[in-house]
Amino acid sequence: MLDTVAQSPDIDVLMNDIGRKAKAAARPLGFAPTDAKNKALNAMADAILANKAHILSENARDLKDVEGTDMLASFIDRLTLNDKRVTEMAEGIRAIAALADPVGEVIAAWDRPNGLKIERVRTPLGVIGVIFESRPNVTADAGALCLKAGNAVILRCGSDSRRSSAAIHACMVEGLKAADLPEHAIQLVPVTDRAAVGAMLRGLDGAIDVIVPRGGKSLVARVQSEARVPVFAHLEGLCHIYVDASADLDMAKNIIVNAKMRRTGVCGAAETLLVDGTAIGTHLKPLIEVLAEAGCEVRASAAVLKVVPGLKPATEEDWSTEYLDAIISVAVVDGISGAISHIQKYSSNHTEAVLAEDPEVVERFFTEIDSAILLHNASTQFADGGEFGMGAEIGIATGKMHARGPVGVEQLTSFKYRVRGTGQTRP
């Protein structure tokens, strides 16, 4: 479908029609029974597994298209599907189905002296626009999360993942139909024209309630600059690990290699390693050696080069670079105070980790660092909604309004107040 409609002459007409259908679908979804939503989700998972061969075939076509291009290895990794990843996609949808339904949940309740009973209750946001690059799995994750939270969603994938995303989307629609839910609850924009993104950022004539960007720096910058509707901001994952002198060295080795090398192209991959200056003689060289053995290029500060000569010198630009590759910048800092200063200067406020056994160091790190996710003695690659028990995520929000950190079903809701009286009037 994406191939045949790609030359649509009037993008605004097409996109506004998609917006109207999404808004119409959002109304019944807002109060759809939990059983119906769960039935749809499990049917989606079944359809994905049943159509695995087709999804992988379409993904192979997408990958063929980017052969020989200058696309970064990290983007190709995100684009690539295999048997395991498709199975995990289906498992993620089932995990979302198993979550408690957030819609209608009473967040807080209290009584007033005049007898009024007040409740704050979760409600769907309405229509969510998700604009993403390279990641066909977002079609499943975002579609499933939005449905569970009672929202309609409009998905706009990048041209690089258009076939894979369309194959997955067909499975999502199959699940909606199986549960007698509106098939326009999950729509995939059927054109690759960039004008479709502009139309979504303008809100589709009031249809879209919030935009979620998932992609590179240029995409997120465009969304934040042009959007006329609220945005769940996801900036770079410029993630730091601070190794204190009190850190267990063997634990630190395992965590750092995992945080950097498990998947270098994810936003939770560590990009900068900071080592306590009092641990130069015990921790620095072994940590660099284990990274090098894992195939990671180290870009070193002047203080690091004095201990481990021959490494590539780090430039000022390195401290603010999200490599998304097997590269890490390493610096020596003046204890926890130096680590906090460096992180405050260069961090994108995504995810940071402290490796330490000194509880005072950990407490300062947790108190004074203001990133969305902070970890103690654990890999930054746990910055993921699935690992947080959310089933999946639409993204990691680095802003401070409404949603922050992994955006799961609860974060895809707003709230309203229900006030019950017995005839009270205001004097």
C-alpha positions as CSV (number, residue, x, y, z in Angstrom):
1,M,0.0,0.0,0.0
2,L,2.8,2.4,0.8
3,D,4.3,1.9,-2.7
4,T,1.0,2.5,-4.5
5,V,-0.1,5.6,-2.5
6,A,3.3,7.3,-2.3
7,Q,2.5,9.8,-5.1
8,S,-0.8,11.1,-3.5
9,P,-1.2,14.6,-4.9
10,D,-2.8,16.2,-1.9
11,I,-1.2,15.3,1.4
12,D,-3.2,17.7,3.5
13,V,-6.5,16.1,2.3
14,L,-5.2,12.6,3.0
15,M,-3.8,13.5,6.4
16,N,-6.8,15.4,7.6
17,D,-9.0,12.4,6.6
18,I,-6.6,10.2,8.7
19,G,-7.0,12.6,11.6
20,R,-10.8,12.6,11.4
21,K,-10.9,8.8,11.4
22,A,-8.5,8.7,14.4
23,K,-10.6,11.1,16.3
24,A,-13.8,9.2,15.6
25,A,-12.1,5.9,16.7
26,A,-10.8,7.5,19.9
27,R,-14.3,8.1,21.2
28,P,-15.4,4.5,21.6
29,L,-11.8,3.5,22.6
30,G,-12.0,5.9,25.6
31,F,-14.5,3.6,27.3
32,A,-13.8,0.3,25.6
33,P,-14.0,-2.7,28.0
34,T,-10.6,-4.0,29.2
35,D,-11.5,-7.5,27.9
36,A,-12.0,-6.1,24.4
37,K,-8.7,-4.3,24.4
38,N,-6.9,-7.4,25.7
39,K,-8.6,-9.6,23.1
40,A,-7.4,-7.2,20.4
41,L,-3.9,-7.2,21.7
42,N,-3.6,-11.0,22.0
43,A,-5.0,-11.3,18.5
44,M,-2.4,-8.9,17.3
45,A,0.4,-11.0,18.8
46,D,-1.1,-14.1,17.2
47,A,-1.2,-12.4,13.8
48,I,2.4,-11.2,14.1
49,L,3.6,-14.7,14.8
50,A,1.4,-16.2,12.1
51,N,2.8,-13.7,9.6
52,K,6.4,-13.8,10.8
53,A,7.7,-15.0,7.4
54,H,6.0,-12.2,5.5
55,I,7.2,-9.6,8.0
56,L,10.8,-10.8,7.7
57,S,10.5,-10.9,3.9
58,E,9.3,-7.3,3.8
59,N,12.1,-6.3,6.2
60,A,14.6,-7.9,3.9
61,R,13.3,-5.7,1.1
62,D,13.7,-2.6,3.3
63,L,17.3,-3.6,4.2
64,K,18.1,-4.2,0.5
65,D,17.0,-0.6,-0.2
66,V,19.6,0.8,2.2
67,E,22.5,-1.3,1.0
68,G,25.4,0.9,-0.1
69,T,23.9,4.1,1.5
70,D,25.6,6.1,4.2
71,M,23.1,5.0,6.9
72,L,24.8,4.6,10.2
73,A,25.3,1.0,11.5
74,S,23.2,1.9,14.5
75,F,20.2,2.8,12.3
76,I,20.6,-0.4,10.3
77,D,20.6,-2.4,13.5
78,R,17.4,-0.6,14.6
79,L,15.9,-1.4,11.2
80,T,16.8,-5.0,11.2
81,L,14.3,-7.7,12.2
82,N,15.0,-11.4,12.8
83,D,13.1,-14.3,14.1
84,K,14.0,-13.5,17.7
85,R,13.0,-9.8,17.4
86,V,9.7,-10.6,15.8
87,T,8.9,-13.1,18.6
88,E,9.9,-10.5,21.2
89,M,7.6,-8.0,19.5
90,A,4.6,-10.4,19.9
91,E,5.7,-11.2,23.5
92,G,5.8,-7.4,24.2
93,I,2.2,-7.0,23.0
94,R,1.1,-9.9,25.3
95,A,2.9,-8.3,28.2
96,I,0.9,-5.1,27.5
97,A,-2.3,-7.0,27.5
98,A,-1.4,-8.5,30.9
99,L,-1.0,-5.0,32.4
100,A,-3.7,-3.4,34.5
101,D,-5.9,-1.1,32.5
102,P,-5.0,2.4,33.4
103,V,-8.3,4.0,32.1
104,G,-10.7,4.7,35.0
105,E,-8.0,4.1,37.7
106,V,-8.6,6.3,40.7
107,I,-5.3,8.0,41.3
108,A,-6.3,9.9,44.4
109,A,-9.5,10.4,46.4
110,W,-10.4,12.7,49.3
111,D,-13.4,14.2,51.1
112,R,-14.0,17.9,51.7
113,P,-15.4,19.3,55.0
114,N,-18.6,20.2,53.1
115,G,-19.2,16.6,52.2
116,L,-18.0,16.7,48.6
117,K,-16.2,13.5,47.6
118,I,-13.4,14.2,45.0
119,E,-11.6,11.6,42.9
120,R,-8.8,12.1,40.3
121,V,-9.3,9.5,37.6
122,R,-7.1,8.4,34.7
123,T,-8.5,9.1,31.2
124,P,-7.0,8.6,27.7
125,L,-5.2,11.4,26.0
126,G,-7.2,11.0,22.8
127,V,-5.2,10.8,19.5
128,I,-1.4,10.3,19.6
129,G,0.8,11.0,16.7
130,V,4.1,8.9,16.6
131,I,6.8,9.9,14.1
132,F,9.7,7.4,13.9
133,E,12.7,6.4,11.9
134,S,14.2,3.0,11.2
135,R,12.4,1.1,14.0
136,P,9.6,-1.0,12.6
137,N,9.0,-2.5,16.0
138,V,7.6,0.9,17.0
139,T,4.5,0.1,14.9
140,A,3.7,-2.7,17.3
141,D,4.9,-1.1,20.6
142,A,3.2,2.2,20.0
143,G,0.0,0.7,18.6
144,A,-0.3,-1.7,21.5
145,L,0.5,0.9,24.2
146,C,-1.9,3.5,22.8
147,L,-4.7,1.0,22.5
148,K,-4.3,-0.3,26.1
149,A,-4.4,3.3,27.3
150,G,-7.6,3.9,25.3
151,N,-6.0,6.2,22.6
152,A,-6.1,6.1,18.9
153,V,-2.7,6.5,17.2
154,I,-1.4,7.7,13.9
155,L,2.0,6.2,13.0
156,R,4.3,7.8,10.5
157,C,7.3,5.6,9.8
158,G,10.5,6.5,7.9
159,S,10.8,5.6,4.3
160,D,13.5,3.1,5.3
161,S,11.1,0.9,7.3
162,R,7.9,1.4,5.2
163,R,7.5,-2.2,4.1
164,S,8.3,-3.8,7.5
165,S,6.0,-1.3,9.3
166,A,3.2,-1.9,6.8
167,A,3.4,-5.7,7.4
168,I,3.3,-5.3,11.1
169,H,0.5,-2.7,10.9
170,A,-1.7,-5.2,9.0
171,C,-1.4,-7.5,11.9
172,M,-2.4,-4.8,14.3
173,V,-5.5,-4.0,12.3
174,E,-6.3,-7.8,12.2
175,G,-6.3,-7.7,16.0
176,L,-8.6,-4.7,16.2
177,K,-11.1,-6.4,13.8
178,A,-11.0,-9.6,15.9
179,A,-12.2,-7.7,19.0
180,D,-14.7,-5.5,17.1
181,L,-12.8,-2.4,17.9
182,P,-12.5,0.5,15.3
183,E,-9.9,-0.5,12.7
184,H,-8.9,3.2,12.4
185,A,-7.7,3.2,16.0
186,I,-4.2,2.3,14.7
187,Q,-3.4,4.0,11.4
188,L,-0.1,4.0,9.5
189,V,0.4,7.0,7.2
190,P,0.5,5.5,3.7
191,V,2.9,8.0,2.1
192,T,6.6,8.7,2.5
193,D,6.3,12.4,1.6
194,R,7.8,14.6,4.3
195,A,4.8,16.9,4.0
196,A,2.9,14.3,5.9
197,V,5.1,15.0,8.9
198,G,4.4,18.7,8.6
199,A,0.7,18.0,8.6
200,M,0.9,16.0,11.7
201,L,3.0,18.6,13.5
202,R,0.2,21.1,12.7
203,G,-2.2,18.8,14.5
204,L,-4.4,17.6,11.6
205,D,-7.1,20.2,12.1
206,G,-7.2,19.6,15.9
207,A,-7.3,15.8,15.7
208,I,-3.9,15.1,17.3
209,D,-3.5,15.7,21.1
210,V,0.2,14.9,21.5
211,I,3.2,14.0,19.3
212,V,5.9,11.5,20.1
213,P,9.1,11.6,18.0
214,R,11.3,8.5,17.8
215,G,14.4,9.1,15.7
216,G,17.6,11.0,15.2
217,K,18.6,14.4,16.4
218,S,17.4,16.2,13.2
219,L,13.9,14.6,13.4
220,V,13.5,15.5,17.1
221,A,14.7,19.0,16.5
222,R,12.2,19.5,13.7
223,V,9.4,18.2,15.8
224,Q,10.2,20.4,18.7
225,S,10.6,23.4,16.4
226,E,7.5,23.0,14.3
227,A,4.9,21.2,16.5
228,R,1.7,23.1,17.3
229,V,0.6,20.4,19.7
230,P,2.3,19.1,22.9
231,V,5.4,16.9,22.4
232,F,6.8,14.1,24.5
233,A,10.4,15.1,24.0
234,H,13.1,12.5,23.5
235,L,16.5,14.0,23.1
236,E,19.8,12.3,22.6
237,G,20.8,9.4,24.9
238,L,24.1,10.9,26.1
239,C,24.4,8.4,28.9
240,H,27.2,8.5,31.5
241,I,28.7,6.0,33.9
242,Y,30.6,7.2,37.0
243,V,33.0,4.6,38.6
244,D,33.8,5.6,42.2
245,A,36.9,4.4,44.0
246,S,34.6,2.3,46.2
247,A,33.2,0.4,43.2
248,D,33.7,-3.4,42.9
249,L,36.1,-3.7,39.9
250,D,34.8,-7.0,38.6
251,M,31.2,-5.7,38.8
252,A,32.2,-2.5,37.1
253,K,33.9,-4.4,34.2
254,N,30.8,-6.4,33.5
255,I,28.4,-3.5,33.8
256,I,30.5,-1.1,31.6
257,V,30.9,-3.6,28.7
258,N,27.2,-4.4,28.8
259,A,26.2,-0.8,29.0
260,K,28.4,0.1,26.0
261,M,28.5,-3.0,23.8
262,R,25.3,-5.0,24.3
263,R,23.6,-2.9,21.6
264,T,25.5,0.2,20.7
265,G,22.7,1.8,18.7
266,V,20.1,2.1,21.5
267,C,19.5,5.3,23.4
268,G,20.5,3.7,26.7
269,A,24.0,2.8,25.5
270,A,26.7,4.4,27.6
271,E,28.6,7.1,25.7
272,T,30.9,8.5,28.5
273,L,32.8,6.8,31.2
274,L,33.9,8.9,34.2
275,V,36.5,7.4,36.6
276,D,37.2,8.7,40.1
277,G,40.7,10.3,40.3
278,T,41.6,8.3,43.4
279,A,40.9,5.1,41.5
280,I,43.4,5.7,38.7
281,G,45.8,3.1,40.0
282,T,43.2,0.4,40.6
283,H,40.3,0.8,38.2
284,L,41.2,2.9,35.1
285,K,43.5,0.7,33.1
286,P,41.5,-2.6,33.7
287,L,38.3,-0.9,32.6
288,I,39.9,0.5,29.4
289,E,41.5,-2.9,28.7
290,V,38.1,-4.8,29.0
291,L,36.5,-2.2,26.7
292,A,39.2,-2.7,24.2
293,E,38.9,-6.5,24.4
294,A,35.2,-6.1,23.6
295,G,36.1,-4.1,20.4
296,C,35.3,-0.7,21.7
297,E,37.3,2.4,20.6
298,V,38.3,4.6,23.6
299,R,38.7,8.4,23.2
300,A,40.6,9.6,26.2
301,S,41.1,12.8,28.2
302,A,44.6,14.0,28.9
303,A,44.6,12.5,32.4
304,V,43.7,9.1,31.0
305,L,46.4,9.3,28.3
306,K,49.0,9.7,31.0
307,V,48.0,6.3,32.4
308,V,47.1,4.6,29.2
309,P,49.1,6.2,26.3
310,G,48.3,5.4,22.7
311,L,44.5,5.9,22.9
312,K,42.8,8.4,20.6
313,P,42.7,11.8,22.4
314,A,39.2,13.1,23.2
315,T,38.1,16.4,21.8
316,E,35.6,18.8,23.4
317,E,33.0,17.6,20.9
318,D,33.4,14.0,22.2
319,W,31.9,14.9,25.6
320,S,28.6,15.9,23.9
321,T,28.4,13.2,21.2
322,E,25.9,10.3,21.2
323,Y,28.1,7.9,19.2
324,L,25.5,5.1,18.8
325,D,28.6,3.0,17.9
326,A,31.4,1.0,19.6
327,I,33.1,4.2,20.8
328,I,33.2,5.6,24.3
329,S,34.8,8.8,25.7
330,V,36.7,8.4,29.0
331,A,37.7,11.0,31.6
332,V,39.1,11.2,35.1
333,V,37.1,13.3,37.5
334,D,37.6,14.6,41.0
335,G,35.4,12.1,42.8
336,I,31.6,12.4,42.9
337,S,31.7,16.2,42.8
338,G,33.6,16.1,39.6
339,A,31.3,13.5,38.1
340,I,28.3,15.6,39.0
341,S,29.8,18.7,37.4
342,H,30.7,16.9,34.2
343,I,27.2,15.3,33.9
344,Q,25.5,18.5,34.6
345,K,27.5,20.2,31.8
346,Y,27.2,17.6,29.1
347,S,24.2,15.3,29.9
348,S,21.1,15.1,27.8
349,N,19.2,14.2,31.0
350,H,18.4,10.7,29.7
351,T,20.1,8.0,31.8
352,E,23.2,8.0,34.1
353,A,24.7,5.3,36.3
354,V,26.9,5.3,39.4
355,L,29.0,2.3,40.3
356,A,29.9,2.5,43.9
357,E,29.7,0.8,47.3
358,D,29.9,4.0,49.3
359,P,26.3,4.8,50.2
360,E,27.1,8.5,50.6
361,V,28.4,8.7,47.0
362,V,25.2,6.9,45.7
363,E,22.9,9.3,47.7
364,R,24.7,12.4,46.3
365,F,24.4,11.0,42.8
366,F,20.7,10.2,43.2
367,T,20.0,13.6,44.8
368,E,22.0,16.0,42.7
369,I,21.7,14.5,39.2
370,D,18.5,15.4,37.4
371,S,18.2,13.0,34.6
372,A,15.1,11.0,33.8
373,I,16.7,7.6,34.8
374,L,19.4,7.0,37.4
375,L,20.9,3.6,38.2
376,H,23.1,2.3,40.9
377,N,25.4,-0.7,40.1
378,A,23.4,-1.6,37.0
379,S,23.8,-1.2,33.2
380,T,22.4,1.9,31.5
381,Q,20.8,-0.5,28.9
382,F,18.0,-1.1,31.5
383,A,16.7,2.3,30.3
384,D,13.8,0.6,28.6
385,G,10.0,0.4,29.3
386,G,10.0,-3.4,28.9
387,E,12.7,-3.7,31.6
388,F,10.7,-1.4,33.8
389,G,7.8,-3.9,33.7
390,M,5.8,-1.6,31.3
391,G,5.6,-4.3,28.6
392,A,7.0,-1.8,26.1
393,E,7.5,1.9,25.6
394,I,6.8,4.6,23.1
395,G,10.0,6.3,24.0
396,I,12.1,7.7,26.8
397,A,10.9,11.3,27.6
398,T,13.6,13.6,28.7
399,G,11.4,16.6,29.3
400,K,9.8,17.4,32.7
401,M,6.2,18.0,31.8
402,H,3.6,15.2,32.1
403,A,5.7,12.2,31.2
404,R,9.4,11.5,32.0
405,G,11.5,8.4,31.5
406,P,9.9,5.4,29.8
407,V,6.5,6.3,28.3
408,G,4.2,3.4,29.0
409,V,0.5,3.0,29.3
410,E,0.1,5.2,32.4
411,Q,2.1,8.0,30.8
412,L,-0.3,7.9,27.8
413,T,-3.2,9.0,30.0
414,S,-4.3,12.3,31.5
415,F,-6.8,12.6,34.3
416,K,-10.1,14.2,35.2
417,Y,-11.8,15.0,38.5
418,R,-15.1,13.4,39.6
419,V,-16.9,15.3,42.3
420,R,-19.9,13.7,44.0
421,G,-22.2,15.8,46.2
422,T,-25.5,15.5,48.0
423,G,-26.9,18.9,47.1
424,Q,-24.1,21.2,48.1
425,T,-24.1,24.8,46.9
426,R,-21.3,27.3,47.3
427,P,-21.9,30.1,49.7
